[in-house]
Amino acid sequence: MYEYAVAWEWLSFAARWFHVITGVAWIGSSFYFIALDLGLVKRPHLPPGVYGEEWQVHGGGFYHVQKYLVAPAEMPEHLTWFKYESYFTWISGFLMLCIVYYGGADLFLIDRTVMDLTPLQAVGISLASLALGWVIYDQLCKSPIGRNTWGLMIVLYIVLVAMAWGYTQVFSGRAAFLHLGAFTATIMSANVFFIIIPNQKVVVADLIAGRTPDPKYGVIAKQRSLHNNYLTLPVIFFMLSNHYPLAFATYFNWVIAALVFLMGVTIRHWFNTTHARKGRPTWTWLATVILFIVIIWLSTVPKVLTGETETSMTPMQQKFASNAHFGAARDVIQARCSMCHAAEPVYEGVTFTPKSVKLETDGEIAAHAREIYIQAGLSHAMPPGNVTGISPEERRLITAWYESAISE
């Protein structure tokens, strides 16, 4: 079991690293092309079919980029496709979802004070919501509502807020925010996979066959790309939020999520307007700061994080709590960890429970057995800087408790 815990931890780390790498590649290329598209300049004497051009300098050289609104007269010899960044970002993100939230459903996905679910039920709801989200979004885009870009975005905002509320009624706060990010990212990646790339392939096929491409495919792809542009920053917020309980573990967490989507719009509006050379709408930054201040206020109403109340232990948690080594390990944890990991931390400078993990009762300690084992048993990650002076012998007691219980 020692090998299993270590392997699982490193698998999680590898998947997270992979996700960050692919996410950086996707977001970077997406933001670049949005800025490029908005910055195109129409000049006289451009080649037939060219909508605009842009001169750029980077890395010691100059680049001359031209955009064909539909397509060039014939197929270019070399064509670079930007799609795998999106695909692998979603794949690696889903892998993370499986490793952390599906593999640790009892700890990270389910909050029985919110809804008493079995791990299988929780995973089923998770998968169904991601698939249903894409279907609803895609149908809205294809409906008469989709003909009005801004009207469609208002409807989509209502859908996202409804999902934010819905997720907080089913999962733990941490899982709700993570799923809201996954829900949005699934729509974004599916836009690339099902709409943007297939439409571009139709245009390429027409060029190869000597036909004039229909401009409608580009218009549809551009609308989906616009949605992805405004959804990117909220997705990043939700993916980072699992490190900050003040965002996800508060009473008004779904309202905070709704405001985060608005901040994504205000920030991107400034960049989009600036790149399009239509001025610098500095009011967007004031609006963003005001929204963020409201979020801070909402996170402290009520002032104490809601957290999780004590509930009946799962069979696995009972196994950890009834183990012969539990008493000794509990004494160490309560002496070295609970001054911070408590409903009301007493360690100087710690106002809120770190990551909303409380280690005051038998049930709470048993629920976080694997984390304690990794963070304070196998490694010296906790306590930070060993500020509470946990000894090697005490770490061995924690390790003996976990490994003994898991092998029973």
C-alpha positions, 0 to 999 in steps of 0.5 A: 500500500505504501507503493500504491499511495506514492504511485497515486500521488506522483500520477496526480502530480504528473497529470496536473503538470501535463494539464498546466503545460497543455493549458498554457499552450492552448490559452497562449495560442488562443489569446494570440490569435484573438489579438491578431484578428482584432489588430488586422489593418485593412490597407490598399493593394492587398491581395484578392481575398485578404481581409487585413494584415498585421506586422509584428516583431518578436525574437529579433525578427519581423513577421508579416501576417495576412488573413483571408476572410474565407480562404485563399484562391488555392490550398497552401503547400503547408498549413498549421492546425491549432487543435491539439492544444485544446484536445490535450488540455481537456484530456489531461483535465479529465484525467485529473478529474478521474484521479482526484475527484472520482478516485477520492469521491468520498473525500473531495467530491461528496459532501453528505451535508449537501447531498448524501450520494454514493461515489457511483452516483456522484461520478454519474452526475458529474459525467452526465452534467458535462455531457448535458452542458455541451448539448444544451449549449450547442442547441442554443447556438443553433437555435434562433437565439444563436443569431444574436451574438450578445443575446446568446451570451446573456442566455449562456450566462444564465445557464452558467449561473444556474449550473453554479447554483446546481453544482453547489446543491449536489457536491462539496464546495470545492468539487462544485467550483472544479466542476463549473470549470470543467463544465465550461472547459468542456464546452470550449474544447467541444467547440474546437472539436465539433465546430471550429475544426470541422468547419475549417476542414470543409473549407479546406476540402472545398479548396482542394476540390476547386470549389469556392468555400461557403463563408458561413462556416467561418462565421459559425466558427468565429462565434464559437471562438468568441465564446471561448475567448470570454470563458477562458479567464473564469475557467482558470479562476475555478481551476485555481480556486481549490487552493482557496476555501474563501472562494469555494467553501462559503455560503454564497459560493455560487454567487461568487462564481456568477461574479467571476464570469462577469470579471472574465467579460470585463477583463477580456473586453479591455484587451479585445478593445485595445487590440482592435485599436478602439481605445482603452476602456479603463472603466473595465478595470474599475468594474473588475475591482468592484466585482472582486471587492464584492466577492471578498465581502461575500466570502466573509458573510457569514465570517466563519467558513461554512465547512463541513459538519460532523457526519457519520463515517464511511466504512473506510473512515471507520476502518482508519478510526478503529485501527490499533495505531489510531490513538497514537496518530491522533494524539500527534495530529491534534498536538501538531496540526489542529491549531491550524486545521480547526474551525477556529484556528489558534495559530497566530496569523492563521484566520481560516482553516487551511484548504478547509481541512479540519482535523479536530475530531476522529471523523475528520482525521479519518476522512483525511487519512491519506492526505495526512499520510502523504503530507506529514508521514511520508514527506515533511510538507506539513507542518510548513517549515515544521513550525510545530516541531513534529519529530521523526518518531511522530511521523513514523506513528502517522505512517504506521497508522495509515499503512496498518489500516490500509493493509487490514 
